[in-house]
Amino acid sequence: MPKRPNNETSSSTESNALTIRSTKVANALELLNKRDRELRSEFLVEGSHAVEEVIKSHMAKAIFVTKEFARTNNALLSKAASERISIFETEALAIEKLSETLSPQGIVAVSDYVATNLERQDLIDSNFAIVLSNVRDPGNAGAIIRVADAAGADLVIFAGTCVDPHNGKVVRASAGSIFNIKVRQSDDVAETLTDLVDTNHNVFITDGQSKTTWQDIDMTKPLAWVLGNEAWGVSDQDAPVGQRVSIPIYGRAESLNVATAAALCLYETAKTRSGN
């Protein structure tokens, strides 16, 4: 391995690998709880691709790996070592406890928070944003971050009572994109949308009941797409400003999954702006 770990194992353990009883592992395990994540402004990232992205973002604070992973991924760990990130060889059982997947890859990183509180300057700097209004499902939220990154958006806002952006399932569903795109949090949906209008953004709210479709709107100017809660969408109270827009449905389905709706809206915007 590029960096030799500290030995924090008990005297009954012959291996140098950290165990589940290690102080460092125990501290990392606390980050599975939202309260502890918020207190420390840190979260866990698992899997080789996601850890590679957090290394590139210069936000990794420590990496835990199994001996087996280290044997076959020297390039990744050498990159981490060159960034002066602490690397700890860790027993497989401890890695399993740090992971939330059934078949862990053998690597988990501790990262600084990426989703900070929304500031007005974030809106001024943004040309292509997406607002999640009270979106609760972590898989949907992570998928939306991923598609926002792929479509060239520059800002994702978790507004209202959304799922925690640093939730493990959100991070995994984002497939590393949470480190590639600006993610911000806001407590108030209505205030966020009003601020977007004040910073000269067109605000488009997805609404299956609207008679206006994306063929009727201008997507070339600074804009924000607003995607609502999986069960009730975006309420009038949460959206005192903005234009409601429907996505054409050609079959018999009543509605679209929120992540699917996001993908369609974001890629239609990207397509319009690219001229293709």
C-alpha positions, -999 to +999 in steps of 0.1 A: +000+000+000+012+036-006+009+045+031+013+023+061-017+025+085-015+030+122-020-001+143-050+004+165-060-033+168-063-051+201-035-073+214-054-104+204-053-094+167-022-104+148-030-084+117-021-047+114-055-040+099-080-019+118-108-037+134-144-028+142-131-018+177-107+007+163-112+043+173-109+055+137-135+029+125-158+037+154-156+075+145-164+068+109-193+045+118-210+075+135-213+091+101-240+066+092-263+088+114-276+121+100-271+139+133-235+130+135-229+139+098-244+173+105-224+179+137-191+170+119-199+182+084-186+148+071-201+118+053-191+084+040-184+075+004-181+039-007-170+022-039-139+028-061-155+051-086-171+074-060-139+074-039-119+083-070-142+113-075-139+125-039-101+123-043-103+145-074-125+170-056-098+173-028-125+167-001-114+132+011-102+132+047-094+094+052-098+062+033-104+027+047-095-003+025-093-040+027-060-057+020-076-074-010-087-041-025-053-026-019-036-054-039-055-047-071-060-009-069-026+005-064-031+034-088-061+047-070-044+045-036-012+060-050-033+090-061-048+093-026-013+091-010+000+118-034-029+140-021-017+133+015-049+115+024-046+090+053-051+054+041-060+027+066-059-010+059-091-023+075-105-057+082-133-068+059-159-070+087-152-033+096-155-023+059-189-042+057-201-022+087-190+011+071-208+001+039-245+001+031-244-023+002-247-061+002-214-066-016-190-039-006-161-032-029-136-029-001-131+008+000-148+036+020-138+073+023-146+100+048-154+132+029-161+168+039-197+180+032-204+190-004-240+204+001-237+237+019-264+263+025-277+282-006-263+317-010-275+344-033-242+343-052-249+307-061-280+318-080-262+348-096-235+324-109-260+298-122-273+296-157-289+262-156-303+250-122-327+224-109-347+226-077-358+196-057-390+206-038-395+183-008-382+153-027-379+125-001-367+094-020-329+091-019-326+070-050-345+097-070-325+125-055-292+109-063-303+100-098-313+137-104-279+148-093-263+124-117-285+135-147-280+172-138-242+166-141-246+147-174-269+173-189-245+202-181-266+218-153-245+239-129-266+239-097-288+214-078-309+228-049-324+206-022-353+229-010-378+224+018-379+190+036-358+170+011-338+139+019-303+146+032-280+150+002-253+132+022-275+101+028-256+070+016-282+060-010-282+095-024-244+095-027-244+060-044-272+069-068-254+100-079-225+077-090-199+103-081-217+133-097-223+148-063-186+158-064-189+173-099-218+197-096-226+224-071-252+211-046-269+234-021-296+233+005-324+257+013-351+254+040-378+273+021-390+264-014-410+296-020-382+318-009-358+299-032-380+303-062-386+340-055-348+345-052-344+328-086-368+351-102-350+381-086-317+369-101-333+368-136-340+331-139-370+317-157-386+293-132-404+263-148-424+240-125-432+205-138-469+199-135-488+172-154-520+192-154-506+223-171-516+230-207-482+246-213-455+222-226-418+227-230-425+235-267-441+268-255-412+281-233-378+297-238-350+275-225-322+295-239-321+321-210-310+314-174-335+290-159-344+266-131-365+235-134-385+227-103-393+190-095-418+182-068-424+156-041-431+121-054-466+121-040-480+156-043-457+175-067-452+213-061-479+230-042-491+266-049-478+276-015-443+265-024-445+280-058-458+316-056-438+324-088-428+305-119-445+289-148-460+255-147-450+232-176-461+197-185-441+169-201-459+154-231-471+119-224-480+099-255-492+066-239-516+058-211-493+064-181-508+089-157-474+105-147-436+100-147-412+092-119-396+124-107-361+113-117-373+104-152-391+138-154-359+155-144-339+137-171-363+147-198-365+183-188-327+187-184-319+170-216-345+189-236-329+221-222-294+209-231-306+199-266-322+233-271-291+251-260-268+230-282-289+236-313-292+199-320 
